[in-house]
Amino acid sequence: MEEGGDFGAPPQALFDAMDVLIAEQTAKGQFLDGGGLFGTEDAVNFVVRQGEVTRFDGPYAEAKEVVGGWALMQFDTLEEAIEGQKAFADLHAEHWPEISMVATLRQVADEPPAAAED
């Protein structure tokens, strides 16, 4: 989602539609947790480069897109997950058509990756 655009707050119709979708997904055991995120004005990033850590406080003028929210979902198949993400995007297109956003679907690792050998 673009931050700082002229879109204002999401319309109530989108919140209402999301409540219905989340209730349906929760009843199916698909929606595990989720929420919205505040803007970057209060964000704090720690960047690691070449063994050095640097702190950067928001807002970030160079940021074109930011993560506006998240959801932890569980589906039986990748196809079901894709359908669920499409339903989420469809609600935004229908109830907030003036917004530009990207709805990203990513899998959660069941265990940490193996460490690289020295």
C-alpha positions in Angstrom: 0.0 0.0 0.0 1.3 3.5 -0.7 1.8 5.5 2.3 0.9 9.2 2.5 -1.3 9.0 -0.6 -4.5 11.1 -0.9 -6.7 8.1 -0.2 -7.5 8.8 3.4 -8.7 6.2 5.8 -10.3 3.0 4.4 -14.0 3.2 4.0 -16.3 1.6 6.5 -17.7 -0.7 3.8 -14.2 -2.3 3.5 -14.0 -2.8 7.3 -17.5 -4.4 7.2 -16.6 -6.7 4.3 -13.3 -7.6 6.0 -15.1 -8.5 9.2 -17.3 -10.9 7.2 -14.3 -12.5 5.4 -12.3 -12.9 8.6 -15.3 -14.4 10.4 -15.7 -16.9 7.5 -12.0 -17.8 7.5 -11.9 -18.1 11.3 -14.8 -20.5 11.2 -12.9 -22.6 8.7 -9.8 -22.6 10.9 -7.9 -20.6 8.2 -7.5 -17.2 9.9 -5.1 -17.5 12.8 -4.1 -13.9 13.6 -3.7 -10.6 12.0 -3.9 -6.8 12.3 -3.1 -3.4 10.9 0.1 -1.6 11.2 0.7 2.1 12.0 2.5 4.2 9.4 6.3 4.7 9.2 6.3 8.0 11.1 7.1 6.1 14.3 9.0 3.1 12.8 12.5 2.2 13.8 14.7 0.1 11.5 18.0 -1.5 12.3 20.0 -2.0 9.2 22.9 -4.5 9.2 25.6 -3.9 6.5 29.1 -5.4 6.5 28.9 -6.3 10.2 27.8 -2.8 11.3 24.3 -2.0 12.7 22.7 1.4 12.1 19.4 2.7 13.5 17.1 4.6 11.2 13.9 6.2 12.6 10.9 7.0 10.4 9.3 8.5 8.5 10.9 7.3 5.4 10.5 9.8 2.6 12.1 7.4 0.0 9.6 4.6 0.8 7.0 4.2 -2.0 5.2 1.2 -0.5 4.9 0.0 3.1 3.3 -3.0 4.8 -0.1 -1.8 6.1 -1.1 -5.0 7.8 -0.6 -8.7 8.1 -2.5 -11.9 8.6 -1.3 -15.4 9.6 -3.4 -17.9 7.7 -3.4 -21.7 7.4 -4.7 -23.5 4.3 -4.6 -27.1 3.3 -3.3 -26.3 -0.2 -1.5 -23.6 -2.0 -4.5 -23.2 -4.3 -6.7 -22.5 -1.3 -4.2 -19.9 0.0 -4.1 -18.2 -3.4 -8.0 -18.1 -3.5 -8.0 -16.6 0.0 -5.5 -13.9 -0.9 -7.5 -13.1 -4.1 -10.6 -12.7 -2.0 -8.8 -10.2 0.2 -7.6 -8.2 -2.8 -11.1 -8.4 -4.4 -12.6 -6.7 -1.3 -10.2 -3.8 -1.6 -10.9 -3.4 -5.3 -14.6 -3.4 -4.7 -14.8 -1.3 -1.5 -11.8 1.0 -1.9 -11.1 1.2 -5.7 -9.0 4.4 -5.5 -6.3 2.7 -3.4 -3.1 1.2 -5.0 -1.9 -1.8 -3.1 -0.1 -5.1 -3.4 -1.5 -8.1 -1.4 1.5 -10.5 -1.0 1.1 -14.2 -0.1 4.2 -15.8 1.5 4.6 -19.1 3.2 5.8 -19.5 6.8 8.7 -21.8 7.4 8.0 -24.7 9.7 11.5 -24.7 11.0 14.6 -22.4 10.7 16.8 -23.0 7.7 20.0 -25.0 8.2 23.0 -22.9 9.3 25.7 -22.3 6.7 28.9 -24.2 7.4 31.9 -22.2 8.2 
